[in-house]
Amino acid sequence: MRMSIVEALREAIRGEMARDERVFCIGEDIGIPGGYGGAFTVTLGLEKLFPERIIDTPISEAAIFGMACGAALMGLRPIADVQYGDFLLCAADQIIDNIAKLRFMSGGKLKLPLVMRAPVGATGRGAQHAQSLESYFLSCPGIKIVAPATAYDAMGLLRSAVRDEDPVLIFEHKLLYGSKGLRAETGGLDASSEIPEGDFTVPIGRAAVRREGRDVTLIGHLLMMHHCLQAAERLEAEGVSCEVIDPRTLWPLDMSTIFASVRKTGRVVLAEESPKQGGVGAELAAQIAEAIPDCLLAPISRVAAPNTPAPFAPALEKLYVPQPERIAEAARRLVREY
């Protein structure tokens, strides 16, 4: 069966709640009868199946994650939801100082098996509803971070996250959801997948080679993975062969897969939607430069948003978010000049 990311996430949550009575969802507007099922319809209809385990909350992200933290400590497996990833910052103390640290502070005696879901990406909503916060939490030890770019990975990674003994933060791009009707996103891409029957999972910490190539490695997650694939298609017509890597997990990073690709091509372009300063690309570039500098035939190239908040105007937002041609031009330059 073919599913969109939003459908895959909903089915994965339904399946995990049916499989394990300890699993519950908590967030704002996720179970209102006749409502959307959260900001992007992921929990739509689940309140009918699990009326006592789809918990609507007041508008307080600190309360959502505080309750999720306490529930996980007591042996439950919460899935905490924020309407926009930007609002994770409203719960930063709970996430960074409690959820991420309590297992370490207790010498491993305490466990926090909880999932945190957060939509990210610029979609015409202005600076406070457009941030890609991956790099903020990449610098927070104690949290695993996943970023599914396809429906198959969304289902498999969510299942793995629910079953993991550590807190897992799932970043989901708004333009990849594939929501329909009133919650459809203008400019969305098709990230749907054929979903096999059975209880499959996608391992946390394993990247995917989306396209094999020989001349240059393109690395991007979420929306940028799709833009990297589009860039690779353009460059193929020019005789440039691109390998495209989807990290899927941002922490722990699968550097062995990335190193193997860079050893083969000798050139790498790192694409991300967040600002370049202190970004995911900076971490990847540092690890590549430290571990395999002799394999590089050219300087590492980073393609990212400017070091400014996301603009509201559609024309400016399009300039702000890296487009396939910017990625293609960076790769083109590396191949031509080095």
N, C-alpha and C positions, 0 to 999 in steps of 0.2 A: 504494500500500500504506500502511495506517495503522500507525504505530509510536509506541511510548512514547519518552521521552527516553533511557532506558537502552538501548533497542534501537537508537535512532538513533545514539547515541554509539558503540556497539559496531560497527555497520555502517560508520560513518565511519572508525573506526580500522582495521577490516579492509580497507576500500577503499584507505586511504592506505598501509597496509603492503604491499598487493598492487601498488599503483602505483609505490611508491618504496622500493627495498630499503634505503635509509638510515634509514627510520623504524623505531623499536623502542619498546617499552613497558618501563618499569622501575618497580618498586614492591613493596609488601609483599603477599604472598599473591595475586598477580594471575594466577598460572599454575599453581597446585597442581592436579594431576589429581584430579578429584572434589571440588574446592573450589568456592567461590562465584564466583570470577572477580573478586577484589577485594572490598572491603567491600560494594559495592552491585551486583555482578554485571556490571559494564560490560565486563570482559575475558573473560567466561565463554566457554570453548571456543576462544579464540584461540590458546592454547598448542598445540592440535592442528594448527592451520594453520601457525603460525610458531614451532616449538619452540625455535629459537635466538634469537628476537627478542622473546620475552615473558620478561623477566628478573625472577625473584623475588629479593628482597634481605632481609638481616637487618632487625631493627627499628631502623633508624637513618635518620631523615629527612635528616640532614646528609650522610650517605653517598649517599643516593639523588640528592639535588640536586647534590652535588659531582660524582658520576659523570656525571650528565646534562649539567652544565656543561662538563666536559672533553670529553665525546663531541660536543657541539655545536660546540665550538671546533675539533675535528678533522674536521668536515664531516658528521657524522651528524645525524639529526633525532629526538631522543628525545621521548617523551611520558612525563613523570614523574607518578606517582600518589601521593597521600597518602590514607589511609583516612578521615580527617576533616580538614577545613580547619584546625582548631585546631592541628594538628601542623605546619603551615607554619612556625610560630614556632620549632619545633625546628631548622629549617633556615634561619633568618632570615639568618645571616651569609652562607651560600652564595647565597641569593636576592638579598638587598639589596646586599651588598658585592661580589659577583662577577658573578652573572648579569645584574643590572640595570646594572652600571657598566663592564664590561670593554670594551664597544664604544666607549663615550665615552673611556675612559682610553687606548685605542689609536688614537685619532683616526680611528675607523671601519675600521681594518685588520682587527679581529677581529669575527666575527659569531657570534651565539648563537641559531640557529633552533631553539628548543625550546619545548615546550608543558608547562604545569604544570596538573594537574587537581586540584580541591579541592571536596569536598562541604561545604556549609554549611547553617545553619539549625537551629532548635530543634525537636527531635523526641523529647522525653522522656528524654534521656540526661544531663541535668545540665550544669553550667556549663562543664566542660572539653571537652564534645563538642557544643556548641550554638552556638558563636560564628559571627557573620557578619562576616568579617574584611575586607570590601571596602574600608572606609575606611583600614585599616592600610596597604594596598598602594597605595591611590590617592595617597598622599603619597610614593610611591617612584618617582622619574623613571627611565625606562628599561624599564618593563614595560607592555605593553598588557594591558588587563583586559576580559574579556567575560563576560556573564552571561545565558545562554540560558534563556528561560522557556517555550519550546515545543520540540517534537521537531524541527521543521523548522529552527529556528535552531540547535539543538544540533548537528545534522549539518552545516549550512552553515558555522557559525562554527568548528567543530573543523577542518573541511577548510581553511578560510582560515588558521587558527592554525598548522597543520602546515606550510603552504606559505609562511608569513611568514618574513622574515629576522630578525625580532626576537623576543625571548622574549614569550610570551603566557600569561597566567594565566586559566584558565577556572574560574569559580565555578559550581557546580551545586547546586541546592537538593534536599535529600534527599526532601522531600515532593512533588517534581515528577518524580522518576525514573520512577515507574510500574513498579518492580520487582515481580516476582511470587513466590509461594511463600514460602520461608523468609526472603527479604529484603524482603518487602513492608512498607511503612511505614504505620503506623496514622495515619489522617487525611490521607493523600495526596490530591492533586488530579489530575484528568485533564489532562495537558499534552501529550497525544498529537496528532499531526498526520498529514495525508495527505502522504506523501513521494513526490515525482515521480521518475520514472526519469531517469537521466543524472547527469552530474557537475556539480551546481550548488554554488555557494558563497554565503554571506551575507557581505557586505563588513564588515570590522572598521571601526568608527567611524560606523555609520549606524543611527539609531534607527528605530523603527516606530510608526506611528499605529495603535493597536489599535482605537480607536473614535473617531469624529468627534463633536464637540459644539461648543456655542457659549457656555456660561455659565461653565465652570470647567475648568481643565486638571488632571488627576490624573496624576502621574508616579510610577511604581514599577517596580522590577526584580525578577526571579525571582518568589518567592511573592507579593510585594506587587503585581506587575502583575496577577495573577489576583484579588487582593483589591480592587484598584482597579476592575477590570471588574465585580465583584460589587457594589461600592458604586455604580457608575454605573447598573447595572440598577435598584437600589433607588430611586435619585434620579430616574430617568426617570419612574417612576410618580408622582412628586411634581411633575413638570413642570420638573425641573432637568436641563439637557443637559450632559453631561460629555464632555470629550475625554480619552482615555487614551493616554499616551505610554509606550512601553517603550524605555528607552535601549539595551538589548541590549549595547552597549559602554559601559563605565564610564570607560575611557580608551583612546583619545581620545574625549571626549564629543562627541556630535552636537548642539551648541548651536544650530545653525541651525534644525533641526526643532523644538527646544524653544522657541526664541524666536518662531518663526512661530505656534505654538500659543498662547503666552502673549499675543502681540499680538492674537490673535483673541478670546480669552476675558477677558483682563484679570485673571484670578484663577488661583492655582495652589496645589495641595496636593501636597506631596512626601512620599511614604510609603517607609519602609525598615524592615527588621527589626532592624537593629543599633541600639545606643543613640544617642540624639540628639546627644550631645556629639561634635563633630568628625566627623560622619557624611557620607555621600554627599549627603544633603539639604542639609547646610551648604554644601558646594561648589556645588551647583546653585543654591541660594538666593543665594549671593554673586555668581555669574556673572550671574544674572537681574537682581539689584538693581544691579549695576555697569553692565550693558549697556543695559537697557531699562526703567529705573525709571519713565519717564513713561507706559509702557503698563500699569502696574499700577493696577487699580481698588481693590485691597484689599491688606493686608499678606500676605506669603507665609506659608503655614501648613505646618508640618512635623509629621508623624505618625510616631513612632518608638517604639522600646522605651525603658523607663526607663534611667537611667544607673546600672545595676546589672548584675552577672552574671546570666545566665539561670537561673531557678529550676528545680529538679527536679520539684516537685509539679505534676501535670498541670493542676490548677485555676489555679495561679499562672502556669504557662507560658502558658496561654491568655490571661491578663490581660497578660502580658509582651509577647507577639507582637501587633502591631497587627492588629485584625480589620476586616472590611469596614465594620461599623457605625461604628467610630471614624473611618475615612476619610470615610464618607458624612457624618458629623456635622460634620467639619471643613469639608467642601465646602458643606454646607447653611448653616453659619454665615456663610461668606464671601458666599454669594449673598443671604442674608437681610439681613445687616448692612451690606453695601456695594453 
